[in-house]
Amino acid sequence: MQVTLFLSFILLFGLISCLLFLKNRALNQQLNQITNELSNQVAQDKKKKIQLFSDELAIQKLLVQINQLLDNHQALAISQLRQSNGSKKMLSNISHDLKTPLTVILGYSEMLLFDEELTTKTLVKERIERIKKQAENVLHTINVFFDLAKLESDEFLLKQEKIDLTELCRNEILTYFEALENDRTEVVVDISETPMYIVGDTEAMKRILSNLLSNAIRYGNEGHYLKLSVWADKQKAFIEVTDKGRGILEENHEKIFERLFTLNDSRNKNYQGSGLGLTITKQLVEAMSGTIKLYSKPYHKTIFTVSFPIE
């Protein structure tokens, strides 16, 4: 009798253990399924709820909370996208509305400068030139904002053209020679004689070079040194723009490419900028499958290096 009771107890204990094991196994499988589904949602940026049938109340409550979080995340993403698109459209509209009157102001100021009766008076001529210069500065800033809005829009497309990088760089540096010589800046050009071809947008490439050279001239002019180097290895073409000016502190190396970021000294009128030039440069470089890097040791050497896959 005692043996029978003992065996019955063993069987009952074994049965309960098996049931608990199976239950825990089922819970683990359901939790693993939820985890895998969440990982897929994050990896693929999906926008659907997690569906899982379970008799466990705790699992049901967990699913409700997770799906609520997913709904909130989707609503927030949609809201941010609408705000971003609205801001870009507003920026584009404002830029367009301001460009027209500024163009008129520039036109009238140029007409006044050609009026010999007016410009014989030195003070009058100086004031007209100041008006023209300030209008040009504002128009340039508006164009930069307008370009960034276009660049970040879904409609922006780069052309795919065969570009001789060496020829393009030679032509671009020539446009700065007179100003650099007048400023007693030592100009060093080290461009390979061998043609170097990449695939991209010619106008975008000109903009990248223009931004890098202008940036070096604006912020590195104290060093009175500018170097443009172009070379290639078996896989990539490289462009380096070097100056010996005040440089960029290491803590600002990543920030320098952020929208609207300007260095502290840019509050000085000699170093003012929109804070968008390098942002646009980086976006254009990456849109052409390139990379941009910065090395800077203040008052010693600042180098922006751009690389692109060669054809």
JOBEL-V913070 format. One line per field, one symbol per residue. ss: DSSP state (2 for helix, 1 for strand, 0 for the rest). phi: phi as a letter, one per 20 degrees, with the letter a starting at -180 (. if undefined). Layout:
# JOBEL-V913070
ss=???
phi=???
This chain:
# JOBEL-V913070
ss=02222222222222222222222222222222222222222222000000000000222222222222222222222222222222222222222222222222222222222002222002222222222222222222222222222220000000001111222222222200222222000111111000001111022222222222222222222220111111110001111111100000022200222000000222202220000022222222222000111111100011111111110
phi=.ffffffffffffffffffffffffffffffffffffffffffdlfccfedbebeeffffffffffffffffffffffffffffffffffffffgffeffffffgffffffffeefffffegffffffffgffffffffffffffffffffeefefcefdcedefffffffffffdgfffffelefdddcdgffgcdcdrdfffffffffffffffffedffelbbcdccbbdfdcdcccdcccefmcfgfdfefgeffmfcfgffffffcfbemdgfffgfffgffdmdcccccbcgmcaccdddccfef
